[in-house]
Amino acid sequence: MAPVKRHLLTLFSALSFALLLLTIAIWIRSYFVLDRFVRWDNFRTYGPWTDWVHDQMVIGRGGIGFCRSVVGEQSTSPSRYRSREIAFMSRFLNQLNQALRPIMYQAELPAYPDFRFEFYYNDATVFGFNLSRFERTIPAGQNPTHRSRGTQLILPLWSIALLFCILPALWTRRWRASRRRDKVGFCSTCGYDLRASKDRCPECGTEIPINAESCCQDRIA
């Protein structure tokens, strides 16, 4: 492996290992408290409906979930009052966004992430994974006054920890192979046979360690 690639592997492996430790710490914490991060954005109106976007990230009970839902409310007021309602909702959401700046945090009792409403049928997760859409209207029927629709993605934290294990495992495997090559008289960089070589590898120019040089001499003898 070229020196640049080797250094990059070491750098990214160290970063991946740090993220692995952070994931494990969050994993342990999730069984004691549920962390919820909320953000409101993109206020818009069309016809009698007023919609806004509701983003959430939840960490709890060994899982992490992301959700983007669109919450809507239909006005039943006469049209002459509609402009006043729109102006009021605009001021309200602007003030809310300024207060959140830009994300609100809530600590709750630990529970596995699920963004759907309690009266909505909850599909079972598969090994903790869930990617689904949901929708509700109040009241149910032809003329609802409130509606919510969105998409949720839920992942178990063990899957993220497993992902962060890949690069450290590759680095450890390469390091052990390098140590083994040093002991049996092969170049730790390119694997070239060093039995007839001294000082440096004739293939890549890597300096031969003292222990590897003595090992090569023993093998020649």
Secondary structure, 3 states (H helix, E strand, C coil): CCHHHHHHHHHHHHHHHHHHHHHHHHHHHCCCCEEEEEEEEEEEEECCEEEEEEEEEEEECCEEEEEEEEEEEECCCCHHHHHHHHHHHHHHHHHHHHHHCCCEEEEECCCCCCCCCCCCCCCCCECCEEEEEEEEEECCCCCCCEEEEEEEEEEEHHHHHHHHCHHHHHHHHHHHHHHHHHHHCECCCCCCECCCCCCECCCCCCECCHHHHHHHHHHHC
